[in-house]
Amino acid sequence: MDGNIAVDLIAGLVIALGIVGVAIPVVPGLLLSWLGVVLWALLSGAGHLRWVVLAIATVVALAGAAIKWLLPGRRLKSVGVPNSALFAGGVLGLIGFFVVPVVGVVIGFVLGVYLVERVRLGPGRAWPSTREAITAAGLAMLIEITTSVAVAVVWVFGLLAA
């Protein structure tokens, strides 16, 4: 197998793992997708094009990461969900991931946010606040997967042009 083909395949697998990893809580999806492009840029024989592809992929990844942190956070602030609720959701989500693999992270996150909001707001207003936190988490995941796919598309165009 040609060395460049091996690099292309390994980079493609890392990028694909990053896209799939967005849905797995302990896998840094966007970072893996970007690292696949970095690997390809460092080891491929694509000349100066590899650096252009890496620069574009980096800009896309940074923009996506910034949007991922800004939009959901702004939404949560506007509806009044405190950071303590998100922290509790994150901790219980992490615990849930190990207690009930894969789905436990969702169950733990929802339970953690709901318990904090129930104490803070009472039982009647806790669920609407929890629903907003779930919506924000889903939006963050959607932004991350879209950005990971965009990084992959940039890489594929670079691969085809090389």
N, C-alpha and C positions, 0 to 999 in steps of 0.2 A: 504494500500500500504506500502510495506516495506520501511524503511527509506533510505536504500542505493539505491533502485530503484528510489525513488523520487530525490535523489541527482544526480544520473546518468541522469535522464530525464532533470532535470533543467540545469545541466552542458551541456548536448547535445544541448538543445535549445539555450543556450548562445553562444556556439560554432557555431551553424548553423546561428544564428543572425549575428555573426561576419563575417562569410563567405558572407552572403547576403549583409551585411553592407559595404563591400568593394566598392560596386557600388553606395552606397548612401553617398553623400559628407559629411554630418554632423555626420555619424556614424563611430566611430573608429574601423573598421573591424578587423584588426589583433589583436589589443589590447583586443577586446571582446572575440575573439577565445582563446587567451591565458588566459584571466581571467576565462573562462569556465573551463579550465584545472586546474587553481589555486583553484577554488571553489571545483572541484571534489577531488583534492588532500587533501584539508583541511577537507572536510566533509565525504569522503568515508571511507569505512572500508577495503581498499585495502592493508593495511600493508605498508611495506617498498617500495613495487612496485610503490605506488602512488608518492613517492618522486623521483624515477627514471624517471617515466613518466613526471613529472613536470620539472625535470632537462633537459630532452631531448627536451620537448616542448619549454622550455625557450631558449635553444641554437638555435633551429630552428627559433623561432620568432625573436631573436636578429640578427641572420645571415640574415634573410629575410629583416628585417628593415634596416640593414646596406646596403645591396645590393640595396634596394629600393631607398635609398637616394644617393648612390654613382653612380650607372650606369646611370640613367637619367640625373643627374647633370653633370657628365663628358661629356655625349653626347651633352648637351646644351652648355657647355663651348667650346667644340671643334668646334661647328658651330657658336659660337658667340652670342647666345641669352642672353641678359643681365638679371640680377635679377629683374630689374625694370619692364621688360615686364611680367615676371612671377608674380610679386607682383600685377600689374594692372590686370592681368588675374584672380588672386585669389580674388581680391576685387570685380571685376565685376561679377565673378562667384558666389560669395556669395550673392551679390545683386540680380543677376539673379535667384538664387535658390528661393528667396522669391517672386519675381515678376512673374516668370513663373515656378511653382513648378516642380522639378525634372530636366527637360530638360534645364531650365534656367541657371543652373550652367555651362553646356557645352557651351551654347550660350554666356554667360557672359565671360567665360574664353577665348574663341576664340576671341571675340570682344576686350577684354582688351589687349591681346597680340598683336593682329593685329594693334590696334590704336597706341600703343607705338612703334611698329616696323615701322609703316607707317611714323610716325614723325621722327624716327631715321634714317631709310634707304630710305624712299620714297616709293611711291605706287608700283613700279615695283618689289622691293625686299622684301616687307613686307610679302607677302603670303608665300614664301618658308621658311622664318624664323618662321612664325606662324605654318606652317605645322610641322616643327621640334619640336616645343614646344608641339603640340598636340601628336606627336609620343612619345615624352618623357613622357608625362602624361599617355598615354596608357600603356607604358612599366612599369611605376611605379605601375599602377593598376594591371597589369598582374602579376607582382612580388608579390604584396601584396595578391592577391587572391590565388596564388599558395602557398604562405607561410601559409596562413590561412587554406587551405585544408591540407597541410602537418602537421600542428599542430593538426588538427582534426584526421588525420590518426594515428598519434602517440597516441592520446587519445584513439581511438578505439582499437588499439592493446593492450594498457594498460587495457582497460575495459574488453576485451576478455580474457586477461591473469589473471585477478584478480579472 
